[in-house]
């Protein structure tokens, strides 16, 4: 009985109208439909132009201001951090925070990669293996100048959008960005209240950044308030995969980067300081590569920023 009825319905059904031809969506409409929060401004500083991405919560501004999360490599990482912070705050899973991404006014991946090498590395590279994996002429070594932009011009730019809690600021960076976070932490720990170094390239210039450890203890002893440090690396970063080596042969010429070992040694050293005003956590995220570890670490950085200021100074692995 059912089969004849279905057959009759099929015969009597009107043909479906043809689908319309696909219509391109503008970049602006695409961003809005993906619910990517925020806006951007271009800021010139000492002859260089930076693109500053800003996501402001719709919530009432707290009397002390919003906590701030500054995300390096903003062209790549801002959208993840801002989307996570916005959606989680909307669902009351965390306190609202301001997310700021610092990047470059370019859509050229080669230009962005070359500029990040310059801004995120403390010293110029000399190792042929390192230079072979960079854009021609990208020797680096301009971290101090970039830090002057973050500490000098950026606060007033962000302050023009909303009020920031100066006692609740967090810096996040991955890879060379993580190296910059570690360099800022060791050289000027008072710059931010919290630091998150994701897969930091500590190996750069033969681990030169770690030479700043000798003065770190005295610097943190003079801090006006406690700081919190998170260090994280993917477990699969112990070696390059066969696929990577086949696709990027120049990786074979890199020095031994010791990503996992270096981070755990650095984290152990910081924990071993037992500095009363430094809260240190570090760990290996097993099963994650240098790139796949990023989203999870960004989520943890968002959490860290929303929890600031630290109420507990326990250190741990």
Protein Blocks (a to p, Z undefined) as FASTA:
>chain_A
ZZmmmmmmmmmpccdddddddddddfklmmmmnopgcddddddeehiacdddddddfbdc
dfkbpaddddehkllmmmmmmmmmmmmmmnopaccddddddddddfbfklmmmmmmmmmp
mbdcfbfklmmmpcehilghilmmmmmmmmmmmmmmmmmmmccdfklccdddehjlmmmm
mmmmmmmmmlpmbdcdehiafkggghllmmmmmmmmmmmmmpcbdcdddddddfklmbcc
fklmmmmmmlmmpccfklmmmmmmmmmmmmmnopakbccdddddehiafklmmmmmmmmm
mmmmmmpccfbfcdcZZ
